[in-house]
């Protein structure tokens, strides 16, 4: 076993001699750098000068303005040629033939024939025109000399001088000589300045028409994002789509390619134009190239929408102003107008704006509803906005199951007769039983309707948010029947199907919101049972077909092309309950966003309406209020309202008087009148009868004291 010895004291032994040898190596100085040849330095200097931004800008400007002259000359020459020949008529004739419009082609052929006949007559007139001109000159000269001599005779008689007879003739000859001398002086300058003015005119035409190659144009023109949409821009965009039949047809049309276009109309925050496609070009070919068309129009893909109107072989292009779709659309009328009410049967819910900027309102009357989309795209907000409007109709009853359980529907507590909030299997079971309760109510109403066909039932709406949780639930009941799934044994699936089949007739409706639709979490029979189908951004076209149906997608609906991150709250709607342009199968709507605070204020108004509470006109500032009478007004017809609801309604009566009230202030006034508040299910309430009794007793006492 070895031992390690540690010396604690400094060693006094002499140090051993260092026998190592140090070798010094002499490093020679580095060789001096070779001088850069003159031709290399000159080349670098030339390269810097040529590639300098100022040089390229100057060269581009010189080339641009030189090419403006050349391009302007071509334009002037073409216009002159068109004016002197039938080339213009022939071009329009070929365009009409390429578009398959033989009636228009016949009209242009007739115009061409009229032009040729008129030109022939003018050329024939040239054969006899020299003789006519000579005769006209002779007669004109003779008449002019006679007039001048007659004038001279008058002057001679007046002046008593015979020489005045030739004075007018002499003056005329001298004036003609003066004109000749002026022309002799000006002519050399005109020879020089004439071509210069001609070049300036051609430059002006070329500059106005931007008749120069793209590389020579200014930067703000080359990067023409957001430029106005004109017929020529649309035609060039269509020509460059990469569809051979389209490109060849437009080449045949020449400058008349714009004959494919209808009028360009202002449509909200963009423009709209109908394009009649040439023979051999299908509408779906243009639809499939939406991105390329948008880029050709200097727009982003989401700023161009392609739909198919009623006219055959026609596509309708809607092109947004650059960046317009990224601007917010403003608050909902439900938030800005506190007096707004709803009429379920005759009214329409203010949902948002269409792409034109017009208000988009949806009728909910006897229509089952389905809203779908990817997660966190505004599905719940869009669904809730409709419910917030409908609940302002006192006849509408809601039964709500929120299978996300994040509190998005918490403001409906006390307003919905059933409110389920949570994502567990137990919550799905409760939601299933809620829908089965709708079925039971529906069957009872059907029985009553058979006895009395004239009976009208109040609307009953079952609403399930995040319905995919119910379809995917694995829970099984005591009879071995699954709650979820898409088979005939599924309790949730069958309950929804029954409501879809017969509920509309007796005003029992089904609203569902679901995300990321598939055949597993949104069965075909359920999605096809909805009368109103709306979709936010989706991932694929197959999902879009599940959400909206084949007809809407084939007609141009494309929620899969919405931007998942930026088009939040924008959805594509297929429904007969909303105004859709003729010939289209869907409409794109940008929905209003109503936050939780505003939604709570709306449901508070709905609760107050249902309790018979009507806000009074505010009194003038400084007028004294009767607190107990105002409390009775705030209670309305509700037998036992929550004290928090009474405080909110008091603030609605008079913000100045009651806006700062707390539960302590309310309790003080009630106790002074002999009314006590108490707890019910853990929350403070006040009994309506107690307040009315206290108010009546006080009035009796006041009457007795007055007598």
Residue pairs with C-beta under 8 A, 6 or more apart in sequence:
49 55
60 215
60 216
63 212
63 216
64 212
64 216
64 217
64 218
65 203
65 207
67 206
67 211
67 212
67 213
67 216
68 202
68 203
68 206
68 207
68 211
68 212
69 199
69 202
69 203
69 206
70 206
70 211
71 206
71 209
71 211
71 212
72 201
72 202
72 203
72 204
72 205
72 206
72 207
72 209
72 211
73 202
73 206
74 211
75 205
75 206
75 209
75 211
76 201
76 202
76 205
81 87
82 88
86 112
86 115
86 116
86 119
89 108
89 111
89 112
89 115
90 112
91 253
91 254
91 255
91 256
92 108
92 256
92 259
93 105
93 108
93 109
93 112
94 252
94 253
94 254
94 256
95 252
95 253
95 254
95 256
95 257
95 259
96 102
96 104
96 105
96 107
96 108
96 259
97 105
97 252
98 249
98 250
98 252
98 253
98 278
98 279
99 249
99 253
99 259
99 260
99 276
99 278
99 279
100 278
100 279
100 313
104 259
145 169
148 168
148 169
148 172
149 165
149 166
149 168
149 169
151 168
152 164
152 165
152 166
152 167
152 168
152 169
153 165
155 164
155 165
155 167
155 168
156 162
156 163
156 164
156 165
158 164
205 211
206 212
210 217
210 221
214 222
215 222
224 298
225 298
225 322
226 298
226 299
226 321
226 322
226 323
227 233
227 298
229 264
229 271
229 273
229 297
229 319
230 264
231 258
231 261
231 264
232 258
233 297
234 258
234 261
234 264
234 273
234 275
234 297
234 317
235 250
235 257
235 258
235 260
235 261
236 296
237 293
237 296
237 297
238 246
238 250
238 257
238 260
238 275
238 286
238 293
238 296
239 246
239 247
239 250
239 251
239 257
240 247
240 292
240 296
241 247
241 286
241 289
241 292
241 293
241 296
242 289
242 292
243 281
243 285
243 286
243 289
245 278
245 279
245 280
245 281
246 277
246 278
246 281
246 285
249 278
249 279
249 280
249 281
250 257
250 260
250 278
253 259
253 260
260 275
260 276
260 277
260 278
261 273
261 274
261 275
261 276
262 273
262 274
262 275
262 276
263 273
264 271
264 272
264 273
265 271
265 272
265 273
267 318
267 355
267 356
268 353
268 354
268 355
268 356
268 357
268 358
269 320
269 321
269 324
269 325
269 327
269 355
269 356
269 357
270 303
270 318
270 319
270 320
270 321
270 324
270 355
270 356
271 318
271 319
272 316
272 317
272 318
272 319
272 356
273 316
273 317
273 319
274 309
274 311
274 314
274 315
274 316
274 317
275 286
275 314
275 315
275 316
275 317
276 311
276 313
276 314
277 283
277 286
277 313
277 314
277 315
279 313
281 313
283 308
283 313
283 314
283 315
286 293
286 306
286 315
287 306
287 308
287 315
287 556
290 301
290 304
290 306
290 558
290 561
291 301
293 304
293 306
293 317
294 300
294 301
294 303
294 304
295 301
297 304
297 319
298 322
299 319
299 320
299 322
301 561
302 325
302 561
302 562
302 563
302 566
302 567
303 319
303 320
303 322
303 324
303 325
304 317
304 318
304 319
304 320
305 317
305 318
305 355
305 556
305 588
306 315
306 316
306 317
306 556
307 315
307 316
307 318
307 555
307 556
307 581
307 583
307 584
308 314
308 315
308 316
308 555
308 556
308 583
308 584
309 315
309 316
309 581
309 582
309 583
309 584
310 582
310 583
311 583
316 583
316 584
318 355
320 355
325 355
325 567
325 590
326 566
329 352
329 353
329 590
329 592
330 592
331 592
331 594
331 598
332 350
332 385
332 592
332 593
332 594
332 598
333 340
333 350
333 592
334 340
334 350
334 385
334 388
334 389
334 392
334 592
334 594
334 598
334 602
335 592
335 594
335 598
335 601
335 602
338 605
340 392
341 392
341 393
341 609
342 349
342 389
342 390
342 391
342 392
342 393
342 396
343 393
344 364
344 365
344 390
344 393
344 395
344 396
344 459
345 365
346 365
347 363
347 393
348 361
348 362
348 363
348 364
348 577
348 578
349 361
349 362
349 363
349 364
349 385
349 386
349 389
349 390
350 359
350 361
350 389
350 592
351 360
351 361
351 362
351 382
351 385
351 386
351 578
351 589
351 591
351 592
352 359
352 360
352 569
352 589
352 590
352 591
352 592
353 359
353 360
353 589
353 590
354 360
354 587
354 588
354 589
354 590
355 588
355 590
360 573
360 578
360 579
360 587
360 589
360 590
361 578
361 579
362 386
362 532
362 573
362 575
362 577
362 578
363 577
363 578
364 386
364 390
364 509
364 532
364 577
365 577
366 504
366 505
366 507
366 509
366 531
367 504
367 509
367 531
367 532
367 575
367 577
368 499
368 500
368 503
368 504
368 509
368 510
368 511
368 529
368 530
368 531
368 532
369 383
369 386
369 509
369 510
369 511
369 512
369 530
369 531
369 532
369 534
370 511
370 512
370 513
370 514
370 526
370 527
370 530
370 532
370 533
370 534
370 547
371 379
371 382
371 383
371 512
371 513
371 514
371 534
371 535
371 536
371 571
372 379
372 513
372 514
372 515
372 516
372 517
372 522
372 527
372 534
372 535
372 536
372 538
372 546
372 547
373 379
373 515
373 535
373 536
373 537
373 538
373 547
373 559
373 571
374 515
374 516
374 536
374 537
374 538
374 539
374 564
375 515
375 516
377 536
377 537
377 564
377 567
377 568
377 569
378 536
378 568
378 569
378 570
378 571
378 591
378 593
379 513
379 514
379 515
379 536
380 404
380 408
380 465
380 513
381 569
381 591
381 593
381 594
382 534
382 536
382 569
382 571
382 591
383 463
383 465
383 511
383 513
384 408
384 409
384 594
384 599
385 591
385 592
385 594
386 511
387 398
387 400
387 412
387 461
387 463
387 511
388 594
388 599
388 602
388 603
388 606
390 396
390 398
390 459
390 461
391 398
391 412
391 415
391 602
391 603
391 606
392 602
392 605
392 606
392 609
393 459
394 609
394 610
395 458
395 459
396 458
396 459
396 461
397 417
397 458
397 459
397 460
397 461
398 412
398 415
398 416
398 417
398 461
398 463
399 416
399 417
399 418
399 434
399 437
399 438
399 460
399 461
399 462
399 463
400 409
400 412
400 416
400 418
400 419
400 420
400 463
400 464
400 465
401 418
401 420
401 427
401 430
401 431
401 434
401 435
401 462
401 463
401 464
401 465
401 470
402 408
402 409
402 419
402 420
402 421
402 422
402 465
402 466
403 420
403 422
403 423
403 427
403 428
403 431
403 464
403 465
403 466
403 467
403 469
403 470
404 423
404 465
404 466
404 469
405 421
405 422
405 423
405 427
407 421
407 596
408 465
408 596
409 416
409 419
409 421
409 465
410 421
411 596
411 599
411 600
411 602
411 603
412 419
412 603
413 419
414 607
414 642
414 645
415 603
415 606
415 607
415 610
418 434
418 437
420 427
420 430
420 431
420 434
421 427
423 466
423 469
425 473
425 474
425 475
425 483
428 469
428 470
428 473
428 475
428 483
428 484
428 492
429 473
429 475
429 477
429 483
431 464
431 470
431 492
432 470
432 483
432 491
432 492
432 495
434 462
435 462
435 464
435 492
435 495
435 496
435 499
435 510
436 491
436 495
438 460
438 462
438 495
438 499
438 503
438 508
438 510
439 495
439 498
439 499
441 460
441 508
442 498
442 499
442 502
442 503
442 506
442 508
445 457
445 506
445 507
445 508
446 502
446 505
446 506
448 455
448 457
449 455
449 457
449 505
449 506
456 507
457 506
457 507
457 508
458 507
459 507
459 509
460 507
460 508
460 509
461 509
461 510
461 511
462 499
462 508
462 509
462 510
462 511
463 511
463 512
463 513
464 470
464 510
464 511
464 512
464 513
465 512
465 513
466 513
466 514
466 515
467 512
467 513
467 514
467 521
467 522
468 514
468 515
468 516
468 517
468 521
468 522
470 483
470 484
470 492
471 484
471 485
471 486
471 490
471 492
471 493
471 514
471 520
471 521
471 522
471 523
472 484
472 520
472 521
473 482
473 483
473 484
473 492
474 482
474 484
475 482
475 483
475 484
476 482
476 483
477 483
477 491
481 489
481 490
481 491
482 489
482 490
482 491
483 490
483 491
483 492
484 490
484 492
484 493
485 493
486 493
486 519
486 520
486 523
486 525
486 526
487 493
488 494
493 523
493 525
493 526
496 510
496 512
496 526
496 529
497 525
497 526
497 529
499 508
499 509
499 510
500 510
500 525
500 526
500 529
500 530
501 529
503 509
503 510
504 531
510 529
510 530
512 526
512 530
514 521
514 522
516 538
516 539
516 543
517 527
517 538
517 543
517 546
517 547
518 543
518 546
519 546
522 546
524 546
527 533
527 546
527 547
528 549
531 575
531 576
531 577
532 573
532 574
532 575
532 577
532 578
533 547
533 548
533 549
533 552
533 573
533 574
533 575
534 547
534 548
534 571
534 572
534 573
534 574
534 575
534 589
535 544
535 547
535 548
535 559
535 571
535 572
536 559
536 562
536 567
536 568
536 569
536 570
536 571
537 559
537 560
537 562
537 563
537 564
537 567
537 568
537 570
538 544
538 547
538 559
538 560
538 562
539 560
540 560
541 553
541 558
541 560
543 560
544 553
544 557
544 558
544 559
544 560
544 572
545 553
547 559
548 557
548 559
548 572
548 574
548 586
549 574
551 574
551 585
552 572
552 574
552 585
552 586
554 585
555 584
555 585
555 586
556 584
556 585
556 586
557 572
557 574
557 585
557 586
558 572
559 571
559 572
562 570
562 572
569 590
569 591
569 593
570 588
570 589
570 590
570 591
571 588
571 589
571 591
572 586
572 587
572 588
572 589
573 580
573 586
573 587
573 588
573 589
574 585
574 586
578 587
578 589
579 587
580 586
580 587
581 587
594 602
604 645
604 648
604 649
605 652
607 638
607 645
608 614
608 615
608 634
608 636
608 645
608 648
608 649
608 652
610 638
611 635
611 636
611 637
611 638
611 641
612 636
612 637
612 638
613 633
613 634
613 635
613 636
613 637
613 638
613 649
614 636
615 649
615 652
615 653
616 633
616 653
618 653
618 654
618 655
618 656
619 625
619 654
621 656
625 654
625 657
625 658
627 669
628 669
628 673
628 691
628 694
628 695
628 698
629 695
630 650
630 653
630 654
630 657
630 658
631 646
631 650
631 666
631 669
631 670
631 686
631 691
632 688
632 691
632 692
632 695
633 649
633 653
634 641
634 646
634 649
634 650
634 652
634 653
635 641
635 646
635 649
635 686
635 688
635 691
636 649
637 688
638 645
638 688
639 687
639 688
639 689
640 680
640 685
640 686
640 687
640 688
641 685
641 686
641 688
642 683
642 684
642 685
643 663
643 666
643 677
643 684
643 685
643 686
644 663
644 684
646 666
646 686
647 658
647 661
647 662
647 663
647 666
650 657
650 658
650 661
650 666
651 658
651 659
651 661
663 684
666 677
666 686
667 677
670 676
670 677
670 686
670 691
670 694
673 691
673 694
673 695
673 698
674 694
674 697
675 686
675 687
675 690
675 691
675 694
676 690
677 684
677 685
677 686
678 684
678 685
678 687
679 685
